[in-house]
Amino acid sequence: MQDTQKTKFPFLLLFCSIWLCLMPAFRSEDFDEVRNIDVNGVNLVYQIKGNSKDPAVILLHGNSGEHDHLSVMVDQLDSAGYLVYALDSRGQGANAPVKEYHYIDMANDLYEFIEELELDKPAIFGWSDGGNVALQMEVLHPNTAGAIITAGANLFPEGVVASFWEEFKKELEKDSIPPLTKMMLLEPHMTAKDMQSIQCPALITAGENDLIDPEHTKLIANNIPSGEMYIVPNEDHGSFVYKSPIIGKIVLDYLKKIDY
């Protein structure tokens, strides 16, 4: 009688054994480290922080910057329950320099990063150049991002305020122009029509005293079907972003609003 009871449900015992073996694969992991990855012909350094089960948010710094410039927002997002990826863009931060820079190359870097890590429609925040890259990536690779938030982005060089553009143009007259500066002087090349192709929710922000013309910020936001604009009072191009809690709160409020 005892032998019959022991073997009455052998399939159940087998199932339980398999489940116990597989359980580690289903457990979430906590990350707080710096890694690197090969994408689009370059090696990129990035920070990952948070829990693997949480929604992913990618952070992109500004021209000549590094991921540490957004360190305050990394901690804010992590504390709020997001898995954060903060990248050093190609040729910047801890990455090896490159001979020339183009926003399209960086946009493809970002796309391949998302594909390589198998991220499903991550939210993307970009400051200045990082914002340009986020928008350009979604134009080139539609439906990749789950949401986009930018701070001080522009579609073309003339999107800056007139006084700054006049000063900026003088750089073009110099015999030698640093590669990253040259990129800002000549690129990006996006249009209002390009923005109309972006289908994910988007929050387009800028400081009240930003280098980006307010009308240009409005142009971007108004042409994205689910776009919104927010001008941050009393702030300039970087004061509310560089190691500041202000942009983190704005991003968190927006992600909560769109239920991301």
QUIURJO-V594744 format. One record per pair of residues at least 6 apart in sequence whose C-alpha atoms are under 6 Angstrom apart, sorted by sequence separation. I is the first residue (numbers start at 1). J is the second residue. D is the distance in whole Angstrom. If there is no record, write none. Layout:
I|J|D + I|J|D
This chain:
37|43|5 + 61|67|6 + 91|97|4 + 221|227|5 + 240|246|5 + 241|247|5 + 37|44|5 + 91|98|5 + 221|228|5 + 240|247|6 + 36|44|5 + 221|229|6 + 36|45|4 + 35|45|6 + 36|46|6 + 35|46|5 + 34|46|6 + 34|47|4 + 33|47|6 + 33|48|6 + 32|48|6 + 32|49|4 + 204|221|6 + 31|49|5 + 31|50|5 + 67|86|5 + 131|150|5 + 30|50|6 + 67|87|5 + 30|51|4 + 67|88|5 + 132|153|5 + 29|51|6 + 66|88|5 + 123|145|6 + 131|153|5 + 29|52|5 + 121|144|5 + 122|145|5 + 123|146|5 + 125|148|6 + 127|150|6 + 128|151|6 + 208|231|6 + 28|52|5 + 121|145|4 + 122|146|5 + 123|147|4 + 124|148|5 + 125|149|5 + 126|150|5 + 127|151|5 + 128|152|5 + 203|227|6 + 205|229|6 + 207|231|6 + 208|232|6 + 28|53|6 + 121|146|4 + 123|148|6 + 125|150|6 + 128|153|5 + 201|226|5 + 202|227|5 + 203|228|5 + 204|229|5 + 205|230|5 + 206|231|5 + 207|232|5 + 208|233|5 + 56|82|6 + 58|84|6 + 107|133|5 + 198|224|6 + 201|227|6 + 203|229|6 + 205|231|6 + 208|234|6 + 209|235|6 + 210|236|4 + 211|237|6 + 55|82|5 + 56|83|5 + 57|84|5 + 58|85|5 + 59|86|5 + 60|87|6 + 66|93|4 + 196|223|5 + 208|235|5 + 209|236|4 + 210|237|4 + 50|78|5 + 54|82|5 + 55|83|6 + 56|84|6 + 58|86|6 + 64|92|6 + 157|185|6 + 195|223|6 + 196|224|5 + 207|235|5 + 54|83|5 + 107|136|6 + 195|224|5 + 207|236|5 + 103|133|6 + 107|137|4 + 157|187|6 + 207|237|6 + 156|187|6 + 192|223|6 + 51|83|6 + 156|188|5 + 50|83|4 + 155|188|6 + 156|189|5 + 49|83|6 + 49|84|5 + 155|190|5 + 48|84|6 + 48|85|5 + 47|85|6 + 47|86|5 + 46|86|5 + 46|87|4 + 46|88|6 + 45|88|6 + 161|211|6 + 160|211|5 + 161|212|6 + 160|212|4 + 161|213|5 + 147|200|5 + 149|202|6 + 159|212|6 + 160|213|5 + 146|200|6 + 147|201|5 + 148|202|5 + 149|203|5 + 150|204|5 + 151|205|5 + 152|206|5 + 159|213|6 + 147|202|6 + 149|204|6 + 150|205|6 + 151|206|5 + 159|216|6 + 57|122|6 + 62|127|5 + 56|122|5 + 57|123|5 + 58|124|5 + 59|125|5 + 60|126|5 + 61|127|5 + 62|128|5 + 63|129|5 + 57|124|6 + 59|126|6 + 62|129|5 + 62|130|5 + 40|109|5 + 61|130|5 + 39|109|6 + 60|130|5 + 39|112|6 + 100|179|6 + 72|243|5 + 71|243|6 + 69|242|5 + 70|243|5 + 69|243|6 + 73|248|5
